Amino acid sequence: MISSDIIRGYNDIIILYLLLEDSSYGYEISKNIRQITNEEYVMKETTLYSAFARLEKNGYIQSFFGEETQGKRRTYYKITQEGLQYYKEKCEEWEVTKEVINKFIKEMG
């Protein structure tokens, strides 16, 4: 399992990636993260909702209520144009980060 300390700075990129194709809600996003990473990264609920609040405050996502007819209404999130631009910037930053860190990785075979 990946340490949450290591991946914390990339939670935004993970969430935005999952919103590129379609809007979604918290539980579904959390489930998708677990599935895509084969349970190697599980984002805590508090971390997820803190990220939603930060991303929305910065204008990178918008929230809206779904149209469910039974039970509590779900809050859905969708990426904005600003969020798409931020996602692209974070992807470029990741490429540079990988390049730098790889200079300090030694195979210990």
N, CA, C and O atoms as CSV, one atom per row, in Angstrom:
chain,resi,resn,atom,element,x,y,z
A,1,MET,N,N,0.849,-1.184,0.000
A,1,MET,CA,C,0.000,0.000,0.000
A,1,MET,C,C,0.896,1.248,0.000
A,1,MET,O,O,1.929,1.283,0.668
A,2,ILE,N,N,0.493,2.239,-0.739
A,2,ILE,CA,C,1.262,3.472,-0.865
A,2,ILE,C,C,0.985,4.371,0.338
A,2,ILE,O,O,-0.160,4.521,0.763
A,3,SER,N,N,2.039,4.961,0.876
A,3,SER,CA,C,1.900,5.895,1.987
A,3,SER,C,C,1.137,7.139,1.528
A,3,SER,O,O,1.432,7.704,0.475
A,4,SER,N,N,0.162,7.554,2.323
A,4,SER,CA,C,-0.611,8.741,1.954
A,4,SER,C,C,0.268,9.992,1.958
A,4,SER,O,O,-0.042,10.963,1.268
A,5,ASP,N,N,1.367,9.982,2.731
A,5,ASP,CA,C,2.289,11.124,2.745
A,5,ASP,C,C,2.938,11.325,1.379
A,5,ASP,O,O,3.137,12.456,0.934
A,6,ILE,N,N,3.263,10.220,0.725
A,6,ILE,CA,C,3.940,10.296,-0.571
A,6,ILE,C,C,3.007,10.811,-1.652
A,6,ILE,O,O,3.419,11.598,-2.504
A,7,ILE,N,N,1.785,10.385,-1.627
A,7,ILE,CA,C,0.863,10.668,-2.729
A,7,ILE,C,C,-0.017,11.907,-2.478
A,7,ILE,O,O,-0.725,12.354,-3.380
A,8,ARG,N,N,0.027,12.450,-1.278
A,8,ARG,CA,C,-0.849,13.560,-0.892
A,8,ARG,C,C,-0.865,14.698,-1.910
A,8,ARG,O,O,-1.932,15.226,-2.223
A,9,GLY,N,N,0.275,15.074,-2.420
A,9,GLY,CA,C,0.359,16.185,-3.363
A,9,GLY,C,C,-0.272,15.888,-4.712
A,9,GLY,O,O,-0.411,16.781,-5.548
A,10,TYR,N,N,-0.654,14.632,-4.925
A,10,TYR,CA,C,-1.214,14.246,-6.214
A,10,TYR,C,C,-2.679,13.836,-6.123
A,10,TYR,O,O,-3.247,13.337,-7.095
A,11,ASN,N,N,-3.290,14.041,-4.966
A,11,ASN,CA,C,-4.716,13.723,-4.827
A,11,ASN,C,C,-5.564,14.519,-5.809
A,11,ASN,O,O,-6.523,13.993,-6.373
A,12,ASP,N,N,-5.215,15.782,-6.013
A,12,ASP,CA,C,-5.988,16.620,-6.938
A,12,ASP,C,C,-5.955,16.042,-8.351
A,12,ASP,O,O,-6.986,15.969,-9.019
A,13,ILE,N,N,-4.775,15.633,-8.803
A,13,ILE,CA,C,-4.649,15.101,-10.162
A,13,ILE,C,C,-5.437,13.796,-10.308
A,13,ILE,O,O,-6.009,13.531,-11.365
A,14,ILE,N,N,-5.466,12.989,-9.257
A,14,ILE,CA,C,-6.213,11.735,-9.281
A,14,ILE,C,C,-7.707,12.022,-9.429
A,14,ILE,O,O,-8.381,11.422,-10.265
A,15,ILE,N,N,-8.215,12.940,-8.615
A,15,ILE,CA,C,-9.637,13.284,-8.657
A,15,ILE,C,C,-10.004,13.910,-10.002
A,15,ILE,O,O,-11.006,13.534,-10.611
A,16,LEU,N,N,-9.203,14.852,-10.458
A,16,LEU,CA,C,-9.497,15.509,-11.731
A,16,LEU,C,C,-9.459,14.510,-12.888
A,16,LEU,O,O,-10.276,14.594,-13.806
A,17,TYR,N,N,-8.527,13.576,-12.850
A,17,TYR,CA,C,-8.470,12.533,-13.879
A,17,TYR,C,C,-9.794,11.781,-13.957
A,17,TYR,O,O,-10.306,11.516,-15.044
A,18,LEU,N,N,-10.343,11.441,-12.790
A,18,LEU,CA,C,-11.586,10.678,-12.752
A,18,LEU,C,C,-12.793,11.497,-13.191
A,18,LEU,O,O,-13.855,10.939,-13.465
A,19,LEU,N,N,-12.637,12.807,-13.259
A,19,LEU,CA,C,-13.734,13.678,-13.697
A,19,LEU,C,C,-13.565,14.139,-15.151
A,19,LEU,O,O,-14.406,14.877,-15.663
A,20,LEU,N,N,-12.494,13.714,-15.814
A,20,LEU,CA,C,-12.254,14.162,-17.200
A,20,LEU,C,C,-13.365,13.740,-18.144
A,20,LEU,O,O,-13.789,14.523,-18.994
A,21,GLU,N,N,-13.840,12.511,-18.006
A,21,GLU,CA,C,-14.830,11.978,-18.933
A,21,GLU,C,C,-16.268,12.308,-18.551
A,21,GLU,O,O,-17.111,12.550,-19.414
A,22,ASP,N,N,-16.538,12.315,-17.235
A,22,ASP,CA,C,-17.919,12.507,-16.787
A,22,ASP,C,C,-17.935,12.949,-15.332
A,22,ASP,O,O,-16.967,12.745,-14.600
A,23,SER,N,N,-19.031,13.550,-14.925
A,23,SER,CA,C,-19.187,13.947,-13.528
A,23,SER,C,C,-19.373,12.689,-12.673
A,23,SER,O,O,-19.745,11.629,-13.175
A,24,SER,N,N,-19.108,12.832,-11.383
A,24,SER,CA,C,-19.203,11.685,-10.489
A,24,SER,C,C,-19.418,12.181,-9.063
A,24,SER,O,O,-19.385,13.384,-8.801
A,25,TYR,N,N,-19.637,11.246,-8.148
A,25,TYR,CA,C,-19.853,11.587,-6.742
A,25,TYR,C,C,-18.808,10.879,-5.882
A,25,TYR,O,O,-18.110,9.978,-6.346
A,26,GLY,N,N,-18.716,11.295,-4.640
A,26,GLY,CA,C,-17.638,10.879,-3.747
A,26,GLY,C,C,-17.401,9.388,-3.643
A,26,GLY,O,O,-16.274,8.928,-3.830
A,27,TYR,N,N,-18.440,8.622,-3.348
A,27,TYR,CA,C,-18.253,7.183,-3.162
A,27,TYR,C,C,-17.747,6.524,-4.444
A,27,TYR,O,O,-16.865,5.666,-4.399
A,28,GLU,N,N,-18.301,6.923,-5.574
A,28,GLU,CA,C,-17.889,6.343,-6.849
A,28,GLU,C,C,-16.422,6.685,-7.160
A,28,GLU,O,O,-15.675,5.839,-7.651
A,29,ILE,N,N,-16.023,7.912,-6.874
A,29,ILE,CA,C,-14.632,8.322,-7.092
A,29,ILE,C,C,-13.704,7.506,-6.194
A,29,ILE,O,O,-12.671,7.012,-6.645
A,30,SER,N,N,-14.075,7.369,-4.932
A,30,SER,CA,C,-13.280,6.584,-3.988
A,30,SER,C,C,-13.143,5.137,-4.460
A,30,SER,O,O,-12.055,4.563,-4.425
A,31,LYS,N,N,-14.242,4.564,-4.894
A,31,LYS,CA,C,-14.260,3.180,-5.385
A,31,LYS,C,C,-13.368,3.038,-6.623
A,31,LYS,O,O,-12.626,2.064,-6.746
A,32,ASN,N,N,-13.441,3.999,-7.529
A,32,ASN,CA,C,-12.622,3.956,-8.741
A,32,ASN,C,C,-11.133,4.046,-8.426
A,32,ASN,O,O,-10.321,3.379,-9.068
A,33,ILE,N,N,-10.772,4.862,-7.447
A,33,ILE,CA,C,-9.367,4.966,-7.041
A,33,ILE,C,C,-8.874,3.616,-6.541
A,33,ILE,O,O,-7.794,3.161,-6.916
A,34,ARG,N,N,-9.676,2.978,-5.692
A,34,ARG,CA,C,-9.290,1.660,-5.165
A,34,ARG,C,C,-9.165,0.637,-6.291
A,34,ARG,O,O,-8.220,-0.152,-6.309
A,35,GLN,N,N,-10.107,0.643,-7.227
A,35,GLN,CA,C,-10.078,-0.326,-8.330
A,35,GLN,C,C,-8.892,-0.094,-9.260
A,35,GLN,O,O,-8.175,-1.037,-9.595
A,36,ILE,N,N,-8.683,1.136,-9.675
A,36,ILE,CA,C,-7.608,1.457,-10.613
A,36,ILE,C,C,-6.240,1.115,-10.010
A,36,ILE,O,O,-5.340,0.675,-10.724
A,37,THR,N,N,-6.083,1.318,-8.700
A,37,THR,CA,C,-4.793,1.062,-8.047
A,37,THR,C,C,-4.712,-0.339,-7.458
A,37,THR,O,O,-3.757,-0.656,-6.748
A,38,ASN,N,N,-5.698,-1.181,-7.742
A,38,ASN,CA,C,-5.730,-2.531,-7.168
A,38,ASN,C,C,-5.579,-2.497,-5.647
A,38,ASN,O,O,-4.852,-3.297,-5.060
A,39,GLU,N,N,-6.283,-1.554,-5.030
A,39,GLU,CA,C,-6.297,-1.385,-3.561
A,39,GLU,C,C,-4.952,-0.931,-3.003
A,39,GLU,O,O,-4.759,-0.968,-1.788
A,40,GLU,N,N,-4.017,-0.505,-3.850
A,40,GLU,CA,C,-2.716,-0.038,-3.365
A,40,GLU,C,C,-2.801,1.385,-2.814
A,40,GLU,O,O,-1.943,1.815,-2.044
A,41,TYR,N,N,-3.841,2.104,-3.217
A,41,TYR,CA,C,-4.070,3.431,-2.645
A,41,TYR,C,C,-5.552,3.568,-2.346
A,41,TYR,O,O,-6.401,3.438,-3.228
A,42,VAL,N,N,-5.838,3.831,-1.089
A,42,VAL,CA,C,-7.200,4.067,-0.636
A,42,VAL,C,C,-7.228,5.478,-0.068
A,42,VAL,O,O,-6.571,5.765,0.932
A,43,MET,N,N,-7.985,6.354,-0.706
A,43,MET,CA,C,-8.085,7.734,-0.230
A,43,MET,C,C,-9.132,7.797,0.870
A,43,MET,O,O,-10.284,7.412,0.668
A,44,LYS,N,N,-8.723,8.283,2.032
A,44,LYS,CA,C,-9.656,8.400,3.157
A,44,LYS,C,C,-10.770,9.382,2.795
A,44,LYS,O,O,-10.573,10.322,2.026
A,45,GLU,N,N,-11.933,9.133,3.370
A,45,GLU,CA,C,-13.093,9.974,3.078
A,45,GLU,C,C,-12.826,11.438,3.424
A,45,GLU,O,O,-13.200,12.334,2.667
A,46,THR,N,N,-12.182,11.682,4.565
A,46,THR,CA,C,-11.889,13.069,4.953
A,46,THR,C,C,-10.941,13.726,3.953
A,46,THR,O,O,-11.089,14.907,3.637
A,47,THR,N,N,-9.981,12.972,3.461
A,47,THR,CA,C,-9.041,13.490,2.468
A,47,THR,C,C,-9.777,13.812,1.176
A,47,THR,O,O,-9.544,14.855,0.564
A,48,LEU,N,N,-10.655,12.926,0.770
A,48,LEU,CA,C,-11.410,13.108,-0.466
A,48,LEU,C,C,-12.278,14.360,-0.402
A,48,LEU,O,O,-12.262,15.175,-1.324
A,49,TYR,N,N,-13.031,14.515,0.681
A,49,TYR,CA,C,-13.937,15.655,0.773
A,49,TYR,C,C,-13.199,16.967,1.025
A,49,TYR,O,O,-13.685,18.028,0.633
A,50,SER,N,N,-12.045,16.915,1.665
A,50,SER,CA,C,-11.204,18.117,1.792
A,50,SER,C,C,-10.705,18.541,0.419
A,50,SER,O,O,-10.656,19.729,0.102
A,51,ALA,N,N,-10.332,17.547,-0.397
A,51,ALA,CA,C,-9.873,17.843,-1.756
A,51,ALA,C,C,-11.008,18.436,-2.587
A,51,ALA,O,O,-10.796,19.392,-3.333
A,52,PHE,N,N,-12.209,17.877,-2.464
A,52,PHE,CA,C,-13.361,18.444,-3.183
A,52,PHE,C,C,-13.551,19.913,-2.808
A,52,PHE,O,O,-13.739,20.762,-3.679
A,53,ALA,N,N,-13.501,20.205,-1.518
A,53,ALA,CA,C,-13.705,21.587,-1.050
A,53,ALA,C,C,-12.621,22.513,-1.608
A,53,ALA,O,O,-12.922,23.614,-2.069
A,54,ARG,N,N,-11.374,22.074,-1.569
A,54,ARG,CA,C,-10.260,22.882,-2.069
A,54,ARG,C,C,-10.377,23.085,-3.583
A,54,ARG,O,O,-10.207,24.200,-4.078
A,55,LEU,N,N,-10.665,22.016,-4.307
A,55,LEU,CA,C,-10.791,22.111,-5.763
A,55,LEU,C,C,-11.948,23.021,-6.167
A,55,LEU,O,O,-11.846,23.780,-7.131
A,56,GLU,N,N,-13.044,22.937,-5.424
A,56,GLU,CA,C,-14.193,23.793,-5.744
A,56,GLU,C,C,-13.892,25.252,-5.408
A,56,GLU,O,O,-14.236,26.156,-6.169
A,57,LYS,N,N,-13.251,25.470,-4.270
A,57,LYS,CA,C,-12.890,26.842,-3.857
A,57,LYS,C,C,-11.983,27.496,-4.899
A,57,LYS,O,O,-12.083,28.697,-5.153
A,58,ASN,N,N,-11.097,26.695,-5.499
A,58,ASN,CA,C,-10.165,27.214,-6.500
A,58,ASN,C,C,-10.766,27.279,-7.903
A,58,ASN,O,O,-10.103,27.723,-8.840
A,59,GLY,N,N,-12.008,26.843,-8.052
A,59,GLY,CA,C,-12.686,26.927,-9.342
A,59,GLY,C,C,-12.359,25.792,-10.296
A,59,GLY,O,O,-12.640,25.894,-11.490
A,60,TYR,N,N,-11.765,24.703,-9.791
A,60,TYR,CA,C,-11.358,23.588,-10.645
A,60,TYR,C,C,-12.471,22.560,-10.852
A,60,TYR,O,O,-12.464,21.822,-11.837
A,61,ILE,N,N,-13.424,22.516,-9.925
A,61,ILE,CA,C,-14.589,21.648,-10.068
A,61,ILE,C,C,-15.827,22.423,-9.640
A,61,ILE,O,O,-15.737,23.438,-8.949
A,62,GLN,N,N,-16.982,21.926,-10.063
A,62,GLN,CA,C,-18.273,22.464,-9.624
A,62,GLN,C,C,-19.074,21.308,-9.058
A,62,GLN,O,O,-18.994,20.180,-9.544
A,63,SER,N,N,-19.850,21.603,-8.022
A,63,SER,CA,C,-20.709,20.567,-7.453
A,63,SER,C,C,-22.160,20.854,-7.825
A,63,SER,O,O,-22.549,21.999,-8.056
A,64,PHE,N,N,-22.943,19.786,-7.875
A,64,PHE,CA,C,-24.376,19.910,-8.137
A,64,PHE,C,C,-25.063,18.664,-7.598
A,64,PHE,O,O,-24.435,17.621,-7.416
A,65,PHE,N,N,-26.358,18.787,-7.346
A,65,PHE,CA,C,-27.117,17.653,-6.835
A,65,PHE,C,C,-27.604,16.779,-7.977
A,65,PHE,O,O,-28.027,17.271,-9.023
A,66,GLY,N,N,-27.534,15.467,-7.754
A,66,GLY,CA,C,-28.034,14.510,-8.734
A,66,GLY,C,C,-29.545,14.444,-8.697
A,66,GLY,O,O,-30.186,15.114,-7.887
A,67,GLU,N,N,-30.105,13.643,-9.565
A,67,GLU,CA,C,-31.553,13.539,-9.717
A,67,GLU,C,C,-32.143,12.279,-9.077
A,67,GLU,O,O,-33.220,11.840,-9.479
A,68,GLU,N,N,-31.461,11.689,-8.089
A,68,GLU,CA,C,-31.976,10.475,-7.455
A,68,GLU,C,C,-33.370,10.716,-6.889
A,68,GLU,O,O,-33.675,11.806,-6.405
A,69,THR,N,N,-34.202,9.699,-6.955
A,69,THR,CA,C,-35.577,9.851,-6.476
A,69,THR,C,C,-35.782,9.232,-5.098
A,69,THR,O,O,-36.783,9.511,-4.438
A,70,GLN,N,N,-34.850,8.399,-4.660
A,70,GLN,CA,C,-34.995,7.777,-3.338
A,70,GLN,C,C,-33.765,8.090,-2.494
A,70,GLN,O,O,-32.648,8.156,-3.007
A,71,GLY,N,N,-33.979,8.279,-1.207
A,71,GLY,CA,C,-32.862,8.518,-0.299
A,71,GLY,C,C,-32.290,9.916,-0.432
A,71,GLY,O,O,-32.872,10.792,-1.072
A,72,LYS,N,N,-31.135,10.102,0.191
A,72,LYS,CA,C,-30.459,11.396,0.198
A,72,LYS,C,C,-29.921,11.739,-1.195
A,72,LYS,O,O,-29.396,10.875,-1.898
A,73,ARG,N,N,-30.058,13.001,-1.579
A,73,ARG,CA,C,-29.529,13.436,-2.873
A,73,ARG,C,C,-28.001,13.393,-2.843
A,73,ARG,O,O,-27.375,13.808,-1.868
A,74,ARG,N,N,-27.419,12.889,-3.918
A,74,ARG,CA,C,-25.968,12.835,-4.034
A,74,ARG,C,C,-25.442,14.154,-4.556
A,74,ARG,O,O,-26.070,14.812,-5.385
A,75,THR,N,N,-24.260,14.533,-4.047
A,75,THR,CA,C,-23.552,15.674,-4.598
A,75,THR,C,C,-22.590,15.155,-5.649
A,75,THR,O,O,-21.721,14.334,-5.354
A,76,TYR,N,N,-22.742,15.628,-6.861
A,76,TYR,CA,C,-21.870,15.258,-7.971
A,76,TYR,C,C,-20.862,16.381,-8.201
A,76,TYR,O,O,-21.084,17.533,-7.827
A,77,TYR,N,N,-19.761,16.013,-8.821
A,77,TYR,CA,C,-18.708,16.979,-9.132
A,77,TYR,C,C,-18.359,16.862,-10.604
A,77,TYR,O,O,-18.346,15.768,-11.169
A,78,LYS,N,N,-18.074,18.016,-11.222
A,78,LYS,CA,C,-17.614,18.015,-12.610
A,78,LYS,C,C,-16.441,18.978,-12.729
A,78,LYS,O,O,-16.347,19.973,-12.011
A,79,ILE,N,N,-15.560,18.651,-13.649
A,79,ILE,CA,C,-14.364,19.472,-13.857
A,79,ILE,C,C,-14.742,20.714,-14.667
A,79,ILE,O,O,-15.603,20.653,-15.544
A,80,THR,N,N,-14.098,21.826,-14.366
A,80,THR,CA,C,-14.322,23.077,-15.104
A,80,THR,C,C,-13.182,23.274,-16.107
A,80,THR,O,O,-12.222,22.503,-16.115
A,81,GLN,N,N,-13.283,24.290,-16.942
A,81,GLN,CA,C,-12.192,24.624,-17.871
A,81,GLN,C,C,-10.918,24.947,-17.096
A,81,GLN,O,O,-9.824,24.550,-17.496
A,82,GLU,N,N,-11.065,25.671,-15.980
A,82,GLU,CA,C,-9.902,25.987,-15.141
A,82,GLU,C,C,-9.306,24.711,-14.557
A,82,GLU,O,O,-8.089,24.583,-14.427
A,83,GLY,N,N,-10.177,23.773,-14.211
A,83,GLY,CA,C,-9.722,22.495,-13.680
A,83,GLY,C,C,-8.973,21.689,-14.719
A,83,GLY,O,O,-7.990,21.019,-14.405
A,84,LEU,N,N,-9.433,21.753,-15.947
A,84,LEU,CA,C,-8.755,21.054,-17.031
A,84,LEU,C,C,-7.354,21.631,-17.240
A,84,LEU,O,O,-6.393,20.887,-17.432
A,85,GLN,N,N,-7.246,22.945,-17.202
A,85,GLN,CA,C,-5.939,23.601,-17.348
A,85,GLN,C,C,-5.030,23.235,-16.176
A,85,GLN,O,O,-3.849,22.953,-16.378
A,86,TYR,N,N,-5.564,23.235,-14.960
A,86,TYR,CA,C,-4.802,22.863,-13.766
A,86,TYR,C,C,-4.331,21.415,-13.875
A,86,TYR,O,O,-3.189,21.106,-13.533
A,87,TYR,N,N,-5.201,20.529,-14.348
A,87,TYR,CA,C,-4.845,19.125,-14.531
A,87,TYR,C,C,-3.659,18.998,-15.488
A,87,TYR,O,O,-2.711,18.264,-15.206
A,88,LYS,N,N,-3.707,19.705,-16.612
A,88,LYS,CA,C,-2.611,19.665,-17.582
A,88,LYS,C,C,-1.307,20.153,-16.959
A,88,LYS,O,O,-0.249,19.563,-17.182
A,89,GLU,N,N,-1.385,21.237,-16.174
A,89,GLU,CA,C,-0.192,21.767,-15.499
A,89,GLU,C,C,0.377,20.748,-14.509
A,89,GLU,O,O,1.592,20.562,-14.433
A,90,LYS,N,N,-0.507,20.090,-13.749
A,90,LYS,CA,C,-0.060,19.091,-12.771
A,90,LYS,C,C,0.564,17.885,-13.472
A,90,LYS,O,O,1.514,17.298,-12.953
A,91,CYS,N,N,0.045,17.506,-14.644
A,91,CYS,CA,C,0.635,16.401,-15.407
A,91,CYS,C,C,2.043,16.761,-15.875
A,91,CYS,O,O,2.951,15.931,-15.820
A,92,GLU,N,N,2.222,17.995,-16.335
A,92,GLU,CA,C,3.552,18.455,-16.751
A,92,GLU,C,C,4.497,18.486,-15.559
A,92,GLU,O,O,5.659,18.096,-15.672
A,93,GLU,N,N,4.003,18.946,-14.423
A,93,GLU,CA,C,4.803,18.977,-13.196
A,93,GLU,C,C,5.232,17.562,-12.810
A,93,GLU,O,O,6.368,17.350,-12.387
A,94,TRP,N,N,4.319,16.592,-12.955
A,94,TRP,CA,C,4.621,15.202,-12.617
A,94,TRP,C,C,5.753,14.666,-13.487
A,94,TRP,O,O,6.630,13.959,-12.991
A,95,GLU,N,N,5.747,14.994,-14.777
A,95,GLU,CA,C,6.806,14.524,-15.676
A,95,GLU,C,C,8.167,15.034,-15.207
A,95,GLU,O,O,9.141,14.282,-15.207
A,96,VAL,N,N,8.241,16.289,-14.813
A,96,VAL,CA,C,9.492,16.862,-14.311
A,96,VAL,C,C,9.874,16.207,-12.983
A,96,VAL,O,O,11.042,15.891,-12.755
A,97,THR,N,N,8.889,16.005,-12.111
A,97,THR,CA,C,9.142,15.366,-10.818
A,97,THR,C,C,9.720,13.973,-11.012
A,97,THR,O,O,10.707,13.617,-10.368
A,98,LYS,N,N,9.118,13.181,-11.892
A,98,LYS,CA,C,9.620,11.822,-12.173
A,98,LYS,C,C,11.059,11.881,-12.667
A,98,LYS,O,O,11.904,11.092,-12.245
A,99,GLU,N,N,11.327,12.819,-13.560
A,99,GLU,CA,C,12.665,12.961,-14.126
A,99,GLU,C,C,13.695,13.245,-13.032
A,99,GLU,O,O,14.769,12.645,-13.012
A,100,VAL,N,N,13.365,14.150,-12.138
A,100,VAL,CA,C,14.281,14.512,-11.053
A,100,VAL,C,C,14.472,13.344,-10.087
A,100,VAL,O,O,15.608,12.989,-9.775
A,101,ILE,N,N,13.403,12.750,-9.617
A,101,ILE,CA,C,13.490,11.658,-8.640
A,101,ILE,C,C,14.218,10.455,-9.222
A,101,ILE,O,O,14.987,9.795,-8.523
A,102,ASN,N,N,13.978,10.164,-10.507
A,102,ASN,CA,C,14.648,9.031,-11.142
A,102,ASN,C,C,16.167,9.178,-11.148
A,102,ASN,O,O,16.879,8.177,-11.230
A,103,LYS,N,N,16.669,10.393,-11.064
A,103,LYS,CA,C,18.108,10.613,-10.991
A,103,LYS,C,C,18.682,10.090,-9.668
A,103,LYS,O,O,19.888,9.872,-9.550
A,104,PHE,N,N,17.818,9.893,-8.689
A,104,PHE,CA,C,18.256,9.449,-7.362
A,104,PHE,C,C,17.790,8.048,-7.018
A,104,PHE,O,O,17.909,7.623,-5.869
A,105,ILE,N,N,17.266,7.330,-7.985
A,105,ILE,CA,C,16.802,5.955,-7.768
A,105,ILE,C,C,17.875,5.014,-8.313
A,105,ILE,O,O,18.286,5.119,-9.469
A,106,LYS,N,N,18.310,4.113,-7.475
A,106,LYS,CA,C,19.322,3.148,-7.862
A,106,LYS,C,C,18.753,1.748,-7.720
A,106,LYS,O,O,18.220,1.385,-6.671
A,107,GLU,N,N,18.870,0.976,-8.770
A,107,GLU,CA,C,18.411,-0.422,-8.700
A,107,GLU,C,C,19.342,-1.176,-7.765
A,107,GLU,O,O,20.560,-1.162,-7.939
A,108,MET,N,N,18.759,-1.831,-6.775
A,108,MET,CA,C,19.552,-2.535,-5.768
A,108,MET,C,C,19.408,-4.040,-5.936
A,108,MET,O,O,19.173,-4.753,-4.961
A,109,GLY,N,N,19.548,-4.530,-7.169
A,109,GLY,CA,C,19.335,-5.935,-7.509
A,109,GLY,C,C,20.307,-6.826,-6.870
A,109,GLY,O,O,20.252,-8.040,-7.064
